[in-house]
């Protein structure tokens, strides 16, 4: 099992940051939920992106120990400001697929410089 931080991207733009103690299992669940049209807004948006032919990907950003997960996830959420992460100031339920795609260029590209 590998623990660490991952990003979900659409057209190589970071739209979600997550953490897991088992990256393969967690990423697989995200993909399955998106393909099955799970009712959560982020999965509805990811499903729409896939159906619209957008390139949706999951990328491991950093492997780290379990004790570091929350701190590192917070670091990357601040760095990338992904639209599908729920925060006090970000209500994902009001975001539509069209809004996300129209503003996709505003989100950071995932790349090798992730620190």
N, C-alpha and C positions, 0 to 999 in steps of 0.2 A: 504494500500500500504506500502510496505517495501522498503526502500532504502538501498543500500550498495554495497559491492564489492563481485564479484563472480569469480570463476575459471572454465574454461572448461578443463577437463582432458581426456587423453587417457591412458588407463591402469594405472590409478591413478597418472599419471605424468601431471603436470601443463603445458598446451600448450597455454592457453590464459587467460588473466585477463581483466575483464570489470567492469564497474560501471553502476548503474541504480537507478533512483528514483522509479522504479516499477520492482523489481527483477523478480517476476513471469512472467510478460508480456515480459520482455527482454529475459529471458532464454527460454521461449516458442518460441519466434521469432528465436533465434539461432537454436533451434532444428528443427523447421519447415524449415528454410533455408538450413540446412545441409541435411535433408531428401529429400528436393525438388531439391537438386543439384544446388543451387544458384550459379551464375557465379563468385562471389568473391572467391579468392584463399583459404581463411580459410575455407569456406563452402565446397569447392571441396575436401579439405583434410579431413575435418570431415566426409563428405559423404563417401569417400574412406575408412576411418577407420571403419565406421559403416558397410559398405558392406563387409569389410574384417574380420568382427567378433570381432573387438577390442572393449573393454569396454570404451564407451564414456559417460561422466557424467558431470553434472553441479553442483558445490558445492558453497554454500554461505560461504564466508570466514569471512565477517564482516558486521554487520548491522551498519550503521552510518547515520548521518544527511546529508541533501543535501549539506550543506556548506562544509562538510569534504570530499565529494566524490572524487574530483580531487586529493587532497593531499594523501588520502588513496590508491587510485588506483595507483598513481605513486610509492608509497612505495612498494606495492606488485609487480609491474612490475619490479622494481629494485631488489627486493628480489628473485623473481622466474625466471626472465629473460625468459619469455615464447616465444617460437619461432613464434607464430601466431600473436603477437602484432606488429603492424607496428610502427617503429620508424625511425629516420633519418638514423640509421646505420643498420636497419633490413628491407630488401625488401622481404616481404612475397610472392610476385608474382613469385619469382625464387625458392621458396621452393617446393619440390615435396613430395608426400605422402611417397615414398620410403625413401627419405632423412630423413624425420621426424621419421619414424619408425626405421630406422637403427640407429638413434641417440637418441632414446627415453630414454635410460638409462642415458643420460646426463642431462635430465631435472628433476627438483625437484619433489619428491613425495608430494602430498597434504596430510596434516595431521592435528593433533590438535594443533601443535605448529606453528601458523601462524603469530605471532607478529614480 
